[in-house]
Amino acid sequence: MSKEATLANSVELPRDWVCSGNELKPKSGASSSNTWVLSGNEIKPKAGASSSNTWVWDGKELKPKTGASSSNTWVVDTQKVKPKVGASSSNTYNVDGQSILVIAGQLALRLW
């Protein structure tokens, strides 16, 4: 059994959220201010986006558009996501086939 298969943490989309293609939003009460979109390589609010609330996805790393450092950057591969520095079993998560929007929603944006 691989180490990834034994991780206790998993990225999950809660039942009260929906991710359809390029949008992540609550199932109930969604508005342009609490809807997140993947636009090109950026994850940002549908309304009111600025460089301070935008995250950049380069296909391997998820990091803030401004103020990115190794301590607030997540490294994502096909099986797991973990902080770029200081990764441990408690802060490494199974990806479980989730999209980058769901990963960002749970770990970077802390929407749930």
C-alpha positions as CSV (number, residue, x, y, z in Angstrom):
1,M,0.0,0.0,0.0
2,S,1.5,3.4,-1.0
3,K,1.9,6.3,1.4
4,E,-0.6,8.3,-0.6
5,A,-3.3,5.6,-0.1
6,T,-2.8,5.8,3.6
7,L,-3.2,9.5,4.1
8,A,-6.0,10.4,6.4
9,N,-6.8,13.8,4.9
10,S,-8.7,14.1,1.6
11,V,-9.8,17.0,-0.5
12,E,-13.6,16.8,-0.7
13,L,-16.3,19.0,-2.1
14,P,-19.0,19.4,0.5
15,R,-22.6,18.7,-0.3
16,D,-23.6,22.3,-0.1
17,W,-21.1,23.4,-2.8
18,V,-21.0,22.7,-6.5
19,C,-18.1,22.8,-8.9
20,S,-19.2,22.8,-12.6
21,G,-16.4,23.2,-15.0
22,N,-14.8,26.6,-14.3
23,E,-17.0,27.7,-11.4
24,L,-17.1,26.8,-7.7
25,K,-20.1,28.1,-5.7
26,P,-22.5,27.3,-2.9
27,K,-25.5,25.4,-4.0
28,S,-27.8,27.8,-2.2
29,G,-27.3,31.5,-2.0
30,A,-24.7,31.7,-4.7
31,S,-23.8,35.2,-5.9
32,S,-21.0,36.7,-7.9
33,S,-19.2,37.6,-4.7
34,N,-19.1,34.0,-3.3
35,T,-18.5,32.3,-6.7
36,W,-15.0,31.5,-7.6
37,V,-13.9,31.0,-11.2
38,L,-11.0,29.4,-13.0
39,S,-10.0,31.8,-15.8
40,G,-6.9,30.8,-17.7
41,N,-4.4,30.1,-15.0
42,E,-6.1,32.2,-12.3
43,I,-8.6,31.3,-9.6
44,K,-10.5,34.4,-8.5
45,P,-13.9,35.7,-7.3
46,K,-16.4,36.1,-10.1
47,A,-16.8,39.7,-8.9
48,G,-14.4,41.9,-7.1
49,A,-11.2,40.1,-8.1
50,S,-7.9,41.8,-7.4
51,S,-4.4,40.7,-7.3
52,S,-4.7,40.2,-3.5
53,N,-7.6,37.7,-3.7
54,T,-6.4,35.9,-6.9
55,W,-4.5,32.6,-6.9
56,V,-2.3,31.4,-9.8
57,W,-2.3,27.7,-10.9
58,D,0.7,26.8,-13.2
59,G,-0.2,23.1,-13.5
60,K,2.0,22.1,-10.6
61,E,1.8,24.8,-7.9
62,L,-1.1,26.9,-6.5
63,K,0.0,30.2,-5.1
64,P,-1.2,33.7,-4.4
65,K,-0.8,36.1,-7.3
66,T,0.8,38.6,-4.9
67,G,2.9,37.8,-1.9
68,A,3.6,34.3,-2.9
69,S,6.3,32.5,-0.9
70,S,7.3,28.9,-0.3
71,S,5.2,29.0,2.9
72,N,1.9,29.8,1.2
73,T,2.4,27.8,-2.0
74,W,0.7,24.4,-2.4
75,V,2.3,21.6,-4.6
76,V,-0.2,19.5,-6.4
77,D,0.3,16.2,-8.3
78,T,-2.1,13.6,-9.5
79,Q,-2.5,11.9,-6.1
80,K,-1.7,14.5,-3.4
81,V,-1.4,18.1,-2.5
82,K,0.9,19.5,0.2
83,P,2.6,22.7,1.3
84,K,5.8,23.5,-0.6
85,V,7.7,23.7,2.7
86,G,6.9,22.0,6.0
87,A,4.8,19.2,4.5
88,S,3.8,16.4,7.0
89,S,1.2,13.7,7.1
90,S,-1.2,16.1,8.9
91,N,-1.1,18.8,6.1
92,T,-0.8,16.5,3.0
93,Y,-4.1,15.6,1.4
94,N,-5.3,13.0,-1.1
95,V,-6.6,14.7,-4.2
96,D,-9.2,12.0,-4.9
97,G,-9.7,13.2,-8.5
98,Q,-10.9,16.7,-7.4
99,S,-10.4,19.7,-9.7
100,I,-8.0,22.4,-8.9
101,L,-11.0,24.7,-8.1
102,V,-12.1,22.3,-5.3
103,I,-8.5,21.9,-4.1
104,A,-8.1,25.7,-3.9
105,G,-11.5,26.1,-2.3
106,Q,-10.7,23.8,0.6
107,L,-7.0,24.4,1.2
108,A,-6.1,27.9,-0.1
109,L,-9.3,29.8,0.2
110,R,-10.7,27.8,3.2
111,L,-14.3,28.2,2.0
112,W,-15.3,25.2,4.1
